[in-house]
Amino acid sequence: MNFRQACVLSLCAVLVGTSLAQAENWPNWRGPKNDGMSSETGLPITWDAEKNVAWKLKLPGSGGATPAVWGDNVFLTAVVGEELTLICVGTDGKIRWSEVVSRGNKDVRGDEGNSAANSPSTDGKHVWAMFANGAVACFTVDGNKVWSLDLPDRYGKLEIAFGLTSTPVLDDGRLYVQLIHGVNNGVASKGLVVCLDAASGKEIWQAERSTDGTNENKHSYASPMMYDHGGLKYLVTHGADYVIGHSLKDGKEIWRCGNLNVKSKYDKTLRFVSSPLCADGMIVVPTAKRGPVRVIRPDGKGDITFAKASHLWSHQKTPDVPSPLIHDGLVYLCMQDGNLFCLDQKTGEEYYFERTHRQRHRASPVYADGHLYLTARDGFVSVVKTGKKFQLVAQNELGEAIAASPAISNGTIYLRTFDSLWAIRK
């Protein structure tokens, strides 16, 4: 080997090593840390039907769930006819396998979505999928079924208008599920929080989740989150007028915060869709419609609804569907109409409120390499530079409807429209 060949090989090794160092799995709908953040760099900020598209795969069925990505596997759910299906796609854009988890789809409000609304989760060895009818299953990443269960069979009939769209939390060999819906016909509703052994599907514990919420407010379409900062770790559930912290040992309440649906002007249709965001030292709690955003301390005990010491700040407007995002001391709230708030993380001071793309926004914002990616229902993805000053740097059109949030892994932005899976890459 001559000197020139040795230099070329060394350079290739450096480039490959850099690429691998930047590569990152996207194991669930909000990314590696459940906060919508990617550490990858060098991603495209502009694309169209051809530019910066590595491949586009026409899918056998529709769905609105965000893909999960691990290594060279992309996992997504779809409704194929009446079959609720888990699909594995290779990062080469080819379907590797598909397995039917359940049957019986329910379309939601015409074009809003279907029963493939919950996102899958993976640890690189197994993948877990849940559907809006309460069917849950575990497969190996090669497509071998490990277990399945029907939540309504085990825990009672679901009474929720648009299906149980909550995505479970996968953590440390456990699967945490919030069952917040109209369980009984009384004024007081008792939802459930359930902890399952991820390897077997067997119940580890269940805990009642009480509320004085009424009407549609007994329902929740939000997803639970895990608070895990500074040695403090617990489950956060959201819905039925309350956000609640639960012990991982047995599900018992550590704290609860109410008045999210303000009692003095109670809205009987204020069911939650947007999920909380857990950051170091704070939890950003969205509500719905004309409700507020509350930002609370994570170390409370008991009922902290009116405990001033537990409340950091609040904001008068909330995202209705997209979940919050925090980056570099700034809180970003993407409203359902595409307007974007930028607030100070410590004080709630508003730096801007600007329009991006005036359309329904169902996906949650994702951050990567100095930019926010905001995905609208009509297939427009707005790219906004992070910082205290609003800078809309690009708007990209797919030409296909989408409700799923982007997934970012190994230099690629995966966009799951209702029709296709797109791999956006330089």
C-alpha positions as CSV (number, residue, x, y, z in Angstrom):
1,M,0.0,0.0,0.0
2,N,1.4,3.3,-1.0
3,F,1.2,6.5,1.0
4,R,-1.7,8.0,-1.0
5,Q,-3.8,4.8,-0.5
6,A,-3.1,4.8,3.2
7,C,-4.2,8.4,3.5
8,V,-7.4,7.7,1.6
9,L,-8.2,4.7,3.8
10,S,-7.5,6.7,6.9
11,L,-9.8,9.4,5.8
12,C,-12.6,6.9,5.0
13,A,-12.2,5.4,8.5
14,V,-12.5,8.9,10.0
15,L,-15.6,9.7,8.0
16,V,-17.3,6.4,8.8
17,G,-16.4,6.8,12.5
18,T,-17.9,10.3,12.5
19,S,-21.1,9.0,10.8
20,L,-21.5,6.2,13.3
21,A,-20.9,8.6,16.2
22,Q,-23.7,10.8,14.9
23,A,-26.0,7.9,14.2
24,E,-28.9,7.6,16.7
25,N,-31.8,5.3,17.1
26,W,-35.4,6.7,17.4
27,P,-37.0,4.1,19.7
28,N,-40.4,5.7,20.2
29,W,-42.6,8.5,18.9
30,R,-40.7,11.3,20.8
31,G,-37.2,10.0,20.2
32,P,-34.3,8.7,22.4
33,K,-35.2,10.8,25.5
34,N,-39.0,11.2,24.9
35,D,-38.6,14.9,24.3
36,G,-38.6,15.3,20.5
37,M,-34.8,16.0,20.4
38,S,-32.3,14.5,18.0
39,S,-28.5,14.9,18.4
40,E,-27.8,14.2,14.7
41,T,-26.3,16.8,12.4
42,G,-26.1,17.3,8.6
43,L,-29.7,16.7,8.0
44,P,-31.5,18.3,5.0
45,I,-33.7,21.4,5.6
46,T,-35.1,21.5,2.1
47,W,-36.7,18.7,-0.1
48,D,-39.5,18.1,-2.5
49,A,-40.9,15.1,-4.3
50,E,-37.5,14.3,-5.7
51,K,-34.8,16.5,-4.1
52,N,-33.1,14.9,-1.0
53,V,-35.4,11.9,-1.1
54,A,-33.5,8.7,-0.7
55,W,-36.6,6.6,-1.3
56,K,-40.4,6.6,-1.0
57,L,-42.3,3.4,-0.2
58,K,-46.0,3.1,-1.0
59,L,-47.5,1.4,2.1
60,P,-50.2,-1.3,2.0
61,G,-52.4,0.6,4.5
62,S,-52.9,4.0,6.1
63,G,-52.0,5.2,9.6
64,G,-51.0,8.3,11.6
65,A,-48.5,6.9,14.0
66,T,-44.8,8.0,14.2
67,P,-42.3,5.2,13.2
68,A,-39.8,3.8,15.5
69,V,-36.3,3.2,14.1
70,W,-33.5,1.0,15.4
71,G,-30.4,0.1,13.3
72,D,-31.6,-0.8,9.9
73,N,-35.2,-1.5,10.9
74,V,-38.1,1.0,10.7
75,F,-41.3,-0.1,12.5
76,L,-44.7,1.4,11.8
77,T,-48.4,0.5,12.1
78,A,-51.1,0.5,9.5
79,V,-54.7,-0.4,8.8
80,V,-54.7,-2.9,5.9
81,G,-58.4,-3.4,5.0
82,E,-59.7,-4.2,8.5
83,E,-56.4,-5.7,9.8
84,L,-54.5,-3.7,12.3
85,T,-50.9,-4.4,11.2
86,L,-47.4,-4.0,12.4
87,I,-44.9,-3.5,9.6
88,C,-41.1,-3.6,9.5
89,V,-39.4,-1.7,6.7
90,G,-35.6,-1.9,6.0
91,T,-33.7,1.3,5.8
92,D,-33.3,0.4,2.1
93,G,-37.0,1.1,1.6
94,K,-38.2,-2.5,1.3
95,I,-40.8,-4.2,3.5
96,R,-39.2,-7.0,5.5
97,W,-42.3,-8.3,7.3
98,S,-45.8,-7.5,8.4
99,E,-47.9,-9.1,11.1
100,V,-51.6,-8.7,11.9
101,V,-52.1,-7.7,15.6
102,S,-55.9,-7.3,15.6
103,R,-58.9,-6.6,13.4
104,G,-61.6,-4.0,13.3
105,N,-60.7,-0.4,12.3
106,K,-62.5,2.8,13.3
107,D,-62.0,5.9,11.2
108,V,-62.0,9.2,13.1
109,R,-63.8,12.3,12.0
110,G,-63.5,11.5,8.3
111,D,-59.9,12.4,7.4
112,E,-58.4,12.7,10.9
113,G,-57.1,9.2,11.2
114,N,-57.8,5.6,12.1
115,S,-57.0,2.9,14.7
116,A,-53.3,3.0,13.7
117,A,-52.7,6.1,15.8
118,N,-50.5,4.7,18.6
119,S,-46.8,4.6,17.8
120,P,-44.7,1.4,18.2
121,S,-41.7,1.2,20.5
122,T,-38.5,-0.8,20.3
123,D,-35.4,-1.7,22.2
124,G,-33.6,-3.2,19.2
125,K,-34.5,-6.8,20.2
126,H,-38.3,-6.5,20.4
127,V,-40.9,-4.2,19.2
128,W,-44.2,-3.4,20.9
129,A,-47.3,-2.1,19.1
130,M,-50.7,-0.9,20.4
131,F,-53.8,0.1,18.5
132,A,-56.7,2.4,19.4
133,N,-59.0,-0.6,20.0
134,G,-56.7,-1.7,22.9
135,A,-54.9,-4.5,21.2
136,V,-51.2,-4.8,22.3
137,A,-48.6,-7.2,21.0
138,C,-44.8,-7.8,21.2
139,F,-42.7,-9.2,18.4
140,T,-39.0,-9.9,17.9
141,V,-37.4,-7.5,15.4
142,D,-37.4,-10.4,13.0
143,G,-41.2,-10.6,13.1
144,N,-41.8,-13.5,15.5
145,K,-44.7,-13.0,17.8
146,V,-43.9,-13.2,21.5
147,W,-47.2,-12.3,23.1
148,S,-50.4,-10.3,22.6
149,L,-53.3,-9.2,24.8
150,D,-56.6,-7.3,24.5
151,L,-56.8,-4.5,27.1
152,P,-60.6,-4.3,27.0
153,D,-60.8,-8.1,27.7
154,R,-58.5,-7.7,30.7
155,Y,-59.5,-4.3,32.1
156,G,-63.0,-3.6,30.8
157,K,-64.7,-2.1,27.8
158,L,-63.3,1.1,26.4
159,E,-65.7,4.0,26.5
160,I,-63.9,6.7,24.4
161,A,-65.2,8.4,21.3
162,F,-62.1,8.1,19.0
163,G,-60.3,5.1,20.5
164,L,-57.5,4.8,23.0
165,T,-54.7,6.5,21.0
166,S,-52.2,6.8,23.9
167,T,-48.8,5.4,23.3
168,P,-47.3,3.3,26.2
169,V,-44.0,4.2,27.8
170,L,-41.3,1.5,27.4
171,D,-38.7,1.7,30.1
172,D,-36.4,-0.7,31.8
173,G,-38.2,-3.9,30.7
174,R,-41.6,-2.5,31.6
175,L,-44.5,-1.2,29.5
176,Y,-46.6,1.5,31.2
177,V,-50.2,2.1,29.9
178,Q,-52.7,4.8,30.9
179,L,-56.3,3.7,30.5
180,I,-58.1,7.0,30.9
181,H,-61.6,6.8,29.5
182,G,-65.3,6.7,30.6
183,V,-64.9,3.6,32.7
184,N,-68.2,3.9,34.6
185,N,-71.5,5.8,34.3
186,G,-71.1,7.8,37.5
187,V,-69.9,11.4,38.0
188,A,-66.6,10.2,39.4
189,S,-64.6,8.2,36.9
190,K,-61.8,5.8,37.8
191,G,-59.3,5.2,35.1
192,L,-56.4,2.8,35.4
193,V,-52.6,3.0,35.2
194,V,-51.1,-0.4,34.3
195,C,-47.6,-1.7,34.4
196,L,-46.8,-4.7,32.3
197,D,-43.8,-6.9,32.0
198,A,-42.5,-6.1,28.5
199,A,-41.1,-9.6,28.0
200,S,-44.3,-11.4,28.8
201,G,-47.3,-9.0,28.9
202,K,-48.1,-10.1,32.4
203,E,-49.3,-7.4,34.8
204,I,-46.9,-6.2,37.4
205,W,-49.3,-3.7,39.0
206,Q,-52.4,-1.7,38.3
207,A,-53.5,1.5,40.1
208,E,-56.8,3.4,40.0
209,R,-56.6,6.9,38.7
210,S,-59.6,9.0,40.1
211,T,-61.0,12.2,38.7
212,D,-64.0,14.5,39.2
213,G,-63.9,15.3,35.5
214,T,-67.2,14.8,33.7
215,N,-68.5,14.2,30.2
216,E,-65.8,14.0,27.5
217,N,-63.2,15.1,30.0
218,K,-63.1,11.6,31.4
219,H,-61.3,10.7,28.1
220,S,-57.7,11.2,27.3
221,Y,-55.9,10.9,24.0
222,A,-52.5,11.9,25.4
223,S,-49.6,9.6,26.2
224,P,-47.9,9.1,29.5
225,M,-44.3,10.2,30.0
226,M,-41.4,9.3,32.2
227,Y,-39.7,11.9,34.5
228,D,-36.1,10.8,34.9
229,H,-33.7,13.6,36.0
230,G,-31.3,14.2,38.9
231,G,-32.0,10.8,40.5
232,L,-35.8,11.4,40.5
233,K,-37.8,9.0,38.4
234,Y,-41.5,8.3,38.1
235,L,-44.4,8.0,35.6
236,V,-46.5,11.0,34.5
237,T,-50.0,10.4,33.3
238,H,-52.2,13.1,31.7
239,G,-55.9,13.4,31.2
240,A,-59.3,13.7,32.8
241,D,-58.5,17.2,34.1
242,Y,-55.4,16.1,35.9
243,V,-51.7,15.5,35.5
244,I,-50.4,12.9,38.0
245,G,-47.0,11.5,39.1
246,H,-47.0,7.8,39.9
247,S,-44.5,5.6,41.8
248,L,-42.8,3.1,39.5
249,K,-42.9,0.5,42.3
250,D,-46.7,0.2,42.6
251,G,-48.4,3.1,40.7
252,K,-49.4,5.0,43.8
253,E,-49.8,8.8,43.4
254,I,-46.8,10.9,44.4
255,W,-48.6,14.1,43.4
256,R,-51.4,15.4,41.3
257,C,-52.2,18.8,39.8
258,G,-55.7,19.8,38.8
259,N,-57.6,22.9,37.7
260,L,-56.1,22.3,34.2
261,N,-59.7,22.6,33.1
262,V,-60.4,25.7,35.1
263,K,-63.3,25.1,37.4
264,S,-64.7,28.6,37.2
265,K,-65.2,28.3,33.5
266,Y,-65.5,24.5,33.1
267,D,-65.4,23.2,29.5
268,K,-67.2,19.8,29.2
269,T,-65.3,19.0,26.0
270,L,-61.7,19.7,27.1
271,R,-60.2,16.2,26.7
272,F,-56.4,16.2,26.5
273,V,-54.5,15.2,23.3
274,S,-51.1,17.0,23.7
275,S,-48.7,15.1,26.0
276,P,-46.6,16.6,28.8
277,L,-42.9,17.3,28.4
278,C,-40.5,16.3,31.2
279,A,-37.3,18.3,31.4
280,D,-34.7,18.6,34.1
281,G,-36.4,20.5,37.0
282,M,-39.7,21.0,35.3
283,I,-42.7,19.5,33.6
284,V,-44.5,21.4,30.9
285,V,-48.2,20.5,31.1
286,P,-50.4,21.3,28.1
287,T,-54.2,21.2,28.2
288,A,-56.5,21.7,25.2
289,K,-58.5,24.3,23.2
290,R,-58.7,27.5,25.2
291,G,-57.0,26.0,28.3
292,P,-53.6,27.1,29.7
293,V,-50.1,25.6,29.8
294,R,-48.9,24.9,33.4
295,V,-45.2,24.5,34.2
296,I,-44.7,22.7,37.4
297,R,-41.8,21.6,39.6
298,P,-41.2,17.8,39.6
299,D,-40.6,17.4,43.3
300,G,-44.1,18.0,44.6
301,K,-46.1,15.8,47.1
302,G,-49.8,15.3,47.4
303,D,-52.3,17.7,45.8
304,I,-50.2,20.5,44.3
305,T,-53.1,22.2,42.4
306,F,-52.9,25.4,44.4
307,A,-49.4,24.9,45.9
308,K,-47.6,28.1,44.7
309,A,-44.2,26.6,45.5
310,S,-44.8,23.8,42.9
311,H,-45.8,26.1,40.1
312,L,-43.1,27.8,38.0
313,W,-45.2,29.7,35.5
314,S,-48.1,29.4,33.2
315,H,-49.1,30.5,29.7
316,Q,-52.6,31.5,28.6
317,K,-52.6,29.5,25.4
318,T,-51.9,25.8,24.8
319,P,-51.2,23.5,21.9
320,D,-54.3,21.4,21.3
321,V,-52.6,18.4,19.7
322,P,-48.8,18.9,19.2
323,S,-46.7,18.3,22.3
324,P,-44.2,20.9,23.7
325,L,-40.5,21.0,23.0
326,I,-37.6,22.6,24.9
327,H,-34.2,23.5,23.5
328,D,-31.4,25.7,24.8
329,G,-33.5,27.4,27.4
330,L,-36.5,28.0,25.2
331,V,-39.9,26.4,25.2
332,Y,-41.6,26.0,21.8
333,L,-45.4,25.5,21.5
334,C,-46.7,24.7,18.1
335,M,-50.4,25.5,17.9
336,Q,-52.9,23.4,15.9
337,D,-53.1,26.2,13.3
338,G,-49.3,26.3,12.8
339,N,-48.6,29.4,14.9
340,L,-45.5,29.0,17.0
341,F,-44.8,30.4,20.5
342,C,-41.2,30.8,21.7
343,L,-41.0,31.2,25.5
344,D,-38.3,31.5,28.1
345,Q,-37.9,28.2,29.9
346,K,-37.3,29.8,33.3
347,T,-39.9,32.6,33.3
348,G,-42.4,31.9,30.5
349,E,-41.5,35.3,28.9
350,E,-42.8,35.4,25.4
351,Y,-40.1,36.0,22.7
352,Y,-42.3,35.6,19.7
353,F,-45.6,34.3,18.4
354,E,-45.4,33.8,14.6
355,R,-47.2,32.1,11.8
356,T,-45.6,29.2,10.0
357,H,-48.0,27.3,7.7
358,R,-51.7,27.9,8.3
359,Q,-53.0,24.4,8.4
360,R,-54.0,21.8,10.9
361,H,-50.9,20.6,12.8
362,R,-51.3,17.1,14.4
363,A,-47.7,16.1,14.6
364,S,-45.4,17.2,17.4
365,P,-42.3,19.4,16.7
366,V,-38.9,17.7,16.4
367,Y,-35.5,19.3,16.9
368,A,-32.3,18.5,15.0
369,D,-29.1,20.5,14.3
370,G,-30.4,24.0,15.2
371,H,-33.8,23.6,13.6
372,L,-37.4,22.8,14.4
373,Y,-39.3,20.6,12.0
374,L,-43.1,21.4,12.2
375,T,-45.3,19.0,10.2
376,A,-48.7,20.1,9.0
377,R,-51.6,17.9,8.1
378,D,-51.4,18.7,4.4
379,G,-47.9,17.5,4.0
380,F,-46.0,20.8,4.4
381,V,-43.0,20.7,6.8
382,S,-41.9,24.1,8.0
383,V,-38.2,24.4,9.2
384,V,-37.6,27.1,11.8
385,K,-34.2,28.1,13.1
386,T,-34.1,27.9,16.9
387,G,-33.5,31.0,18.9
388,K,-35.2,34.0,20.4
389,K,-35.8,35.5,16.9
390,F,-38.2,33.9,14.5
391,Q,-36.6,32.6,11.3
392,L,-38.6,30.5,8.9
393,V,-35.8,29.0,6.8
394,A,-37.7,26.5,4.6
395,Q,-41.1,25.0,3.8
396,N,-41.2,21.6,2.1
397,E,-44.2,20.0,0.4
398,L,-44.7,16.3,0.3
399,G,-48.1,16.4,-1.5
400,E,-49.5,13.8,0.9
401,A,-51.5,14.1,4.1
402,I,-49.7,13.3,7.3
403,A,-50.4,13.2,11.0
404,A,-47.3,11.4,12.3
405,S,-44.3,13.2,13.8
406,P,-40.9,12.9,12.1
407,A,-38.5,10.3,13.2
408,I,-34.8,11.0,12.8
409,S,-32.1,8.3,12.7
410,N,-28.7,7.7,11.0
411,G,-28.8,10.9,8.9
412,T,-32.4,10.4,7.7
413,I,-35.7,12.1,8.4
414,Y,-38.5,9.5,8.2
415,L,-41.9,10.9,7.4
416,R,-44.8,8.6,7.5
417,T,-47.8,10.0,5.5
418,F,-51.1,8.2,5.4
419,D,-50.0,6.7,2.1
420,S,-46.2,6.3,2.2
421,L,-43.0,6.2,4.1
422,W,-40.5,8.8,3.0
423,A,-36.7,8.7,3.7
424,I,-35.4,12.3,3.5
425,R,-31.6,12.4,3.3
426,K,-28.9,14.5,1.7
